[in-house]
Amino acid sequence: MQKKSILKMAVLAGALLFSSSVLAGWNEGGGEQDAAINLVPNKQNGIEVYEVCSACHMLEGWGTTDGTFPQLAGQHRSVLIKQLADIRALNRDNPTMYPFALPSEIGGVQSIMDVTDYISKLPMNPENGKGPGTNLAHGKKLYVENCVRCHGERGEGIPAKFYPLIQGQHFKYLLRQFEWIRDGKRRNANPDMVKQIKGFTQDDMVAVVDYVSRLTPPKEKLGPPGWENPDYD
């Protein structure tokens, strides 16, 4: 038992060393991110792999409005690839997701491409979780002054730069991530964003995230209310 514990600690230490050397930078790439991003996706394998993810993110990819799990549906494939590769390389801390993201559970780099391509094409929830709606003018001002350059006027992001689509995301999930990024808890956060929001108060964070939670995706990206994923009938 003691030998097994020592071995597990050694493997974890090695993985941490690998992640800090290969994926230390915000957008340096390398590792599985680069290996997966230009592969040709296999939809059927994407469906099979996503079934593992659906226990938390739901079969529709809509997550939960209480913010426990984010909406993944409709997210840029490049962003999903980066985040999944970062979690597998221990460059982003997600102890809940990590065991399910391992190659032993979902496969290698081809599976990263397959599942992220599948998720990116799922229709989005038209009824995402919203904030309190009490300080939206201030939230809009903060968004325009601090967030538009990377996330776009409608929260559409920039896939070529790995800037995520944030429109239609659940308020409580956005708020938690915003706090973690500001406070240095999310290790793979864009350092430019960390600097940009360093001086935000709690009220500032709530206001801007509330505003973002009301940025609606275009109609062609939305599913109907109550949509159920037909791939898992």
NUKETI-635843 format. One record per residue (C-alpha): x, y, z; residue number from 1. Coordinates in pm, 1 decimal. Each point is the difference from the previous one (the first is absolute). Last residue first. Layout:
BEGIN
<<X,Y,Z>,NUM>
...
This chain:
BEGIN
<<-3248.1,814.2,-2758.0>,233>
<<352.8,127.5,62.7>,232>
<<77.1,174.4,-329.4>,231>
<<-343.0,166.5,12.3>,230>
<<118.0,256.3,258.8>,229>
<<-306.5,143.9,169.4>,228>
<<-120.5,356.5,-55.9>,227>
<<-201.8,141.9,290.9>,226>
<<-4.6,351.2,-139.8>,225>
<<100.5,-7.5,-368.5>,224>
<<370.6,-18.1,-80.5>,223>
<<205.9,310.6,-55.4>,222>
<<295.6,50.2,-232.2>,221>
<<-207.8,116.0,-299.1>,220>
<<-177.3,253.5,219.5>,219>
<<320.3,190.4,75.9>,218>
<<126.9,-38.0,357.0>,217>
<<-153.9,231.4,261.0>,216>
<<208.5,223.1,223.4>,215>
<<-201.5,-5.1,322.8>,214>
<<256.5,-198.0,201.9>,213>
<<255.9,262.3,-105.1>,212>
<<-190.8,278.7,177.0>,211>
<<-21.8,-203.4,320.2>,210>
<<371.5,-73.5,-33.3>,209>
<<72.1,373.3,-22.5>,208>
<<-216.8,91.3,299.2>,207>
<<103.5,-288.6,224.8>,206>
<<367.0,67.5,-61.4>,205>
<<-31.0,371.8,61.7>,204>
<<-191.1,-62.8,324.4>,203>
<<275.4,-235.7,117.1>,202>
<<256.2,268.7,-76.8>,201>
<<206.4,-0.8,-318.4>,200>
<<359.7,119.9,39.5>,199>
<<167.3,-310.2,-145.3>,198>
<<-237.5,-11.4,-296.4>,197>
<<236.2,102.3,-278.2>,196>
<<311.0,-151.9,157.5>,195>
<<-157.2,-347.1,21.7>,194>
<<-143.3,46.5,-348.0>,193>
<<344.0,65.6,-146.5>,192>
<<133.0,-302.5,187.7>,191>
<<-246.9,-226.0,-188.6>,190>
<<-105.3,-259.7,254.6>,189>
<<173.6,-338.5,10.9>,188>
<<56.4,7.0,375.4>,187>
<<-354.5,77.5,108.3>,186>
<<45.3,103.2,364.5>,185>
<<174.8,328.3,-73.5>,184>
<<-257.1,216.5,182.6>,183>
<<-135.4,168.5,-312.7>,182>
<<-17.0,-329.3,-189.5>,181>
<<-167.6,-183.7,286.9>,180>
<<-252.7,280.1,48.7>,179>
<<-84.3,9.9,-370.1>,178>
<<-32.0,-379.9,-4.7>,177>
<<-249.5,6.5,287.1>,176>
<<-197.6,284.4,-154.7>,175>
<<-18.2,-169.2,-338.5>,174>
<<-132.2,-320.6,158.0>,173>
<<-261.3,191.9,196.7>,172>
<<-117.2,194.5,-303.9>,171>
<<-39.7,-298.8,-233.1>,170>
<<149.8,46.8,-345.2>,169>
<<-212.7,125.1,-289.9>,168>
<<273.3,226.0,-132.0>,167>
<<345.7,-91.8,131.0>,166>
<<165.7,-121.8,-320.7>,165>
<<354.9,-69.0,100.0>,164>
<<318.1,172.8,-112.8>,163>
<<219.2,-275.2,-150.9>,162>
<<165.7,250.0,-236.0>,161>
<<-138.9,-154.9,-318.4>,160>
<<-333.5,-56.6,177.6>,159>
<<-58.3,369.2,78.0>,158>
<<-279.5,54.6,252.1>,157>
<<-371.0,43.2,-77.3>,156>
<<-82.8,199.3,313.6>,155>
<<-226.3,232.1,-195.9>,154>
<<240.5,293.8,-34.8>,153>
<<300.6,-229.4,-26.1>,152>
<<175.4,-218.6,260.3>,151>
<<356.6,124.1,-42.2>,150>
<<-27.8,372.2,-74.5>,149>
<<-350.6,19.6,147.3>,148>
<<102.3,-83.5,357.7>,147>
<<130.9,304.7,184.9>,146>
<<-168.2,325.8,-97.8>,145>
<<-307.2,-146.5,-167.8>,144>
<<-48.9,-257.3,274.3>,143>
<<44.8,251.6,279.9>,142>
<<-254.7,234.8,-154.4>,141>
<<-243.3,-287.5,-59.0>,140>
<<27.3,-108.5,362.5>,139>
<<-60.8,353.3,122.8>,138>
<<-315.4,22.3,-209.8>,137>
<<-100.9,-350.3,111.1>,136>
<<-8.8,68.1,372.7>,135>
<<-302.2,-187.5,137.4>,134>
<<-51.1,-277.5,-256.1>,133>
<<36.2,-278.0,260.7>,132>
<<214.6,-224.6,-221.7>,131>
<<-121.4,-239.7,-268.1>,130>
<<13.0,-379.6,-37.8>,129>
<<-28.0,-108.7,-362.3>,128>
<<-339.0,-23.5,-169.2>,127>
<<70.9,-37.0,-373.4>,126>
<<234.7,-293.3,69.4>,125>
<<242.4,-39.7,-288.4>,124>
<<-18.7,-231.2,-300.3>,123>
<<279.7,-260.8,-10.1>,122>
<<264.4,64.8,-266.2>,121>
<<285.4,92.7,235.1>,120>
<<-67.6,-311.2,207.1>,119>
<<58.7,-234.0,-294.0>,118>
<<320.0,174.6,-104.2>,117>
<<120.5,-16.0,360.0>,116>
<<-77.6,-370.8,25.4>,115>
<<175.1,-100.1,-321.1>,114>
<<305.4,224.0,35.0>,113>
<<74.1,-117.6,354.0>,112>
<<-78.5,-356.0,-106.3>,111>
<<269.7,19.4,-266.3>,110>
<<243.2,122.0,268.2>,109>
<<-36.5,-314.7,208.3>,108>
<<-292.5,-192.2,145.0>,107>
<<-299.9,82.2,220.6>,106>
<<55.6,-182.2,329.0>,105>
<<357.7,-131.3,-17.8>,104>
<<98.7,319.6,-181.8>,103>
<<-102.2,194.7,311.2>,102>
<<-288.0,246.2,-17.8>,101>
<<-225.7,-185.0,244.6>,100>
<<260.7,5.5,278.0>,99>
<<66.2,373.8,-60.1>,98>
<<-359.4,123.5,5.6>,97>
<<-56.7,24.7,372.5>,96>
<<361.8,90.1,81.3>,95>
<<-6.8,297.5,-236.3>,94>
<<324.8,192.8,34.1>,93>
<<124.3,127.1,-334.1>,92>
<<357.0,-76.7,-106.6>,91>
<<-40.3,-358.4,117.4>,90>
<<85.9,-129.6,-350.2>,89>
<<-345.3,-160.4,-31.2>,88>
<<-163.5,323.4,116.8>,87>
<<206.0,206.3,-244.3>,86>
<<-85.4,-233.4,-289.8>,85>
<<-370.5,27.3,83.6>,84>
<<22.9,379.1,25.3>,83>
<<193.3,39.9,-324.3>,82>
<<-222.2,-236.6,-196.8>,81>
<<-316.1,168.9,128.3>,80>
<<134.0,340.8,-98.5>,79>
<<93.6,-119.0,-348.6>,78>
<<-342.6,-159.5,-44.4>,77>
<<-174.3,328.4,73.6>,76>
<<-284.5,-48.5,248.2>,75>
<<-339.6,-88.1,-146.7>,74>
<<-95.4,-240.1,277.7>,73>
<<233.7,17.3,298.9>,72>
<<-241.5,152.8,251.8>,71>
<<182.3,8.5,328.9>,70>
<<-41.3,-234.9,297.2>,69>
<<-83.8,104.9,355.0>,68>
<<-134.5,327.7,-134.8>,67>
<<-352.4,-32.2,143.4>,66>
<<-121.9,2.1,-361.1>,65>
<<152.4,-342.2,-56.5>,64>
<<204.2,-119.2,-296.7>,63>
<<-153.9,44.7,-344.1>,62>
<<202.5,-264.9,-182.2>,61>
<<-322.4,-166.6,-116.9>,60>
<<83.1,-332.2,162.9>,59>
<<69.2,178.8,329.2>,58>
<<328.0,171.6,95.3>,57>
<<56.1,-214.7,307.3>,56>
<<-92.0,-356.2,-100.9>,55>
<<23.8,117.8,-360.2>,54>
<<379.0,-10.9,-5.2>,53>
<<20.7,-380.6,-30.7>,52>
<<-271.6,10.2,-268.1>,51>
<<221.1,251.3,-178.3>,50>
<<244.4,-274.9,-91.1>,49>
<<-261.6,-205.8,-181.9>,48>
<<-140.1,297.3,-190.5>,47>
<<348.3,118.5,-94.5>,46>
<<83.7,-352.7,-117.2>,45>
<<-295.9,16.4,-234.3>,44>
<<93.3,348.5,-117.8>,43>
<<358.2,-79.8,-101.2>,42>
<<193.1,325.2,-22.6>,41>
<<290.8,56.8,-242.3>,40>
<<309.4,98.0,197.5>,39>
<<138.1,354.8,-5.8>,38>
<<-53.5,90.4,367.2>,37>
<<88.4,-329.4,157.9>,36>
<<380.9,-7.8,2.6>,35>
<<30.9,370.7,72.4>,34>
<<-218.1,-21.8,309.8>,33>
<<139.6,-340.9,93.4>,32>
<<342.4,140.8,78.5>,31>
<<90.6,345.1,-124.4>,30>
<<-200.4,319.2,10.8>,29>
<<167.7,321.1,107.8>,28>
<<-329.1,170.4,80.9>,27>
<<-5.3,76.9,369.4>,26>
<<353.1,-119.7,62.0>,25>
<<89.5,-289.7,230.0>,24>
<<-121.1,-267.7,-239.2>,23>
<<315.2,-196.8,-68.5>,22>
<<219.9,75.7,301.4>,21>
<<-264.4,45.7,267.0>,20>
<<-208.8,-289.5,-130.5>,19>
<<293.8,-237.7,-13.9>,18>
<<108.1,85.3,354.9>,17>
<<-355.1,-51.1,122.3>,16>
<<-20.3,-331.0,-181.4>,15>
<<325.8,-112.5,153.9>,14>
<<-118.1,95.7,346.1>,13>
<<-323.7,-190.0,-57.3>,12>
<<188.4,-309.4,-116.0>,11>
<<232.3,18.5,301.6>,10>
<<-291.2,38.9,239.7>,9>
<<-173.9,-301.4,-154.4>,8>
<<318.7,-206.1,33.2>,7>
<<41.8,97.2,364.9>,6>
<<-360.2,-98.3,71.2>,5>
<<43.4,-333.9,-179.0>,4>
<<317.0,-73.5,198.5>,3>
<<-183.4,71.9,327.1>,2>
<<-282.6,-239.5,-91.4>,1>
